[in-house]
Amino acid sequence: MTKKEAEEILHLVGVGALNVLYSNHFWQRAHERVPGFNSPAAMDILKYGTVISDPQWSKQYGNHTVKVRGQTDYGRITIVVAISFLDDAFCVTLYPD
């Protein structure tokens, strides 16, 4: 997977053509690191943010991960997103920059 392909997949997630799921770990970190962070803020990052890393293959999980950074009402946030072979996106964790 290339960075451009990851950007295209995230665009499709942003317009609702592909699914996005959030892990329990994602919400645990969100509550710890960015109190009040919510699904609309996460979606804004996926829709309008910038992919800041090249996709990395995870043999263990069978997917690629990328980092997406965006500006929100909660400050600048980076989300680690796993993209599956079915092109669904799965938000793994996040952290404030």
C-alpha positions as CSV (number, residue, x, y, z in Angstrom):
1,M,0.0,0.0,0.0
2,T,1.2,3.5,-0.8
3,K,0.6,6.7,1.1
4,K,-1.7,7.9,-1.8
5,E,-3.7,4.7,-1.5
6,A,-4.1,5.2,2.2
7,E,-5.2,8.8,1.6
8,E,-7.8,7.6,-0.9
9,I,-9.2,5.0,1.5
10,L,-9.4,7.6,4.3
11,H,-11.2,9.9,1.9
12,L,-13.8,7.2,1.3
13,V,-14.2,6.7,5.0
14,G,-14.7,10.4,5.4
15,V,-17.6,10.5,2.9
16,G,-19.2,7.4,4.4
17,A,-18.4,5.0,1.5
18,L,-16.2,2.8,3.7
19,N,-16.5,1.8,7.4
20,V,-14.5,3.1,10.3
21,L,-14.4,1.3,13.6
22,Y,-12.8,2.3,16.9
23,S,-11.1,-0.1,19.3
24,N,-11.7,-0.1,23.0
25,H,-8.1,0.9,23.4
26,F,-8.7,3.9,21.2
27,W,-11.4,5.2,23.5
28,Q,-9.5,4.4,26.6
29,R,-6.5,6.5,25.3
30,A,-8.9,9.2,24.2
31,H,-10.4,9.6,27.6
32,E,-7.0,9.5,29.3
33,R,-5.2,11.8,26.9
34,V,-7.9,14.1,25.4
35,P,-10.8,14.4,27.8
36,G,-14.1,15.0,26.0
37,F,-12.8,13.7,22.6
38,N,-15.6,12.2,20.6
39,S,-16.6,10.4,17.4
40,P,-17.3,13.6,15.4
41,A,-13.8,15.0,16.3
42,A,-12.2,11.7,15.2
43,M,-14.1,11.7,11.9
44,D,-13.0,15.3,11.2
45,I,-9.4,14.2,11.6
46,L,-10.0,11.3,9.2
47,K,-11.8,13.5,6.7
48,Y,-9.6,16.6,6.9
49,G,-6.4,15.5,8.5
50,T,-3.0,14.8,6.8
51,V,-1.5,11.3,6.5
52,I,1.9,11.9,8.1
53,S,3.5,8.5,7.8
54,D,4.0,5.9,5.1
55,P,1.9,2.8,5.5
56,Q,3.6,0.2,7.7
57,W,2.7,-3.5,7.2
58,S,1.8,-5.4,10.3
59,K,2.3,-9.1,9.7
60,Q,0.8,-9.9,13.2
61,Y,-2.5,-8.1,12.4
62,G,-2.5,-8.4,8.6
63,N,-3.0,-4.7,7.9
64,H,-1.3,-1.5,7.2
65,T,-1.1,1.4,9.7
66,V,-0.8,5.1,9.1
67,K,-0.7,8.2,11.3
68,V,-3.2,10.9,10.5
69,R,-2.8,14.3,12.1
70,G,-5.5,17.0,12.3
71,Q,-6.5,20.2,14.1
72,T,-9.6,19.9,16.3
73,D,-11.3,21.9,19.1
74,Y,-9.2,19.6,21.4
75,G,-5.9,20.8,19.8
76,R,-3.7,19.0,17.3
77,I,-4.3,15.3,17.4
78,T,-2.7,12.3,15.7
79,I,-4.7,9.1,15.2
80,V,-3.1,5.7,14.4
81,V,-5.3,4.0,11.8
82,A,-5.1,0.4,10.7
83,I,-6.4,-0.3,7.2
84,S,-7.5,-3.8,6.5
85,F,-7.3,-5.9,3.4
86,L,-11.0,-5.1,2.9
87,D,-10.2,-1.3,3.0
88,D,-12.1,-0.7,6.3
89,A,-10.3,1.6,8.7
90,F,-9.8,0.8,12.3
91,C,-8.7,3.5,14.7
92,V,-6.2,2.0,17.1
93,T,-5.0,4.9,19.3
94,L,-4.5,8.6,19.5
95,Y,-2.3,11.2,21.1
96,P,-2.2,15.0,21.3
97,D,0.8,16.6,19.6
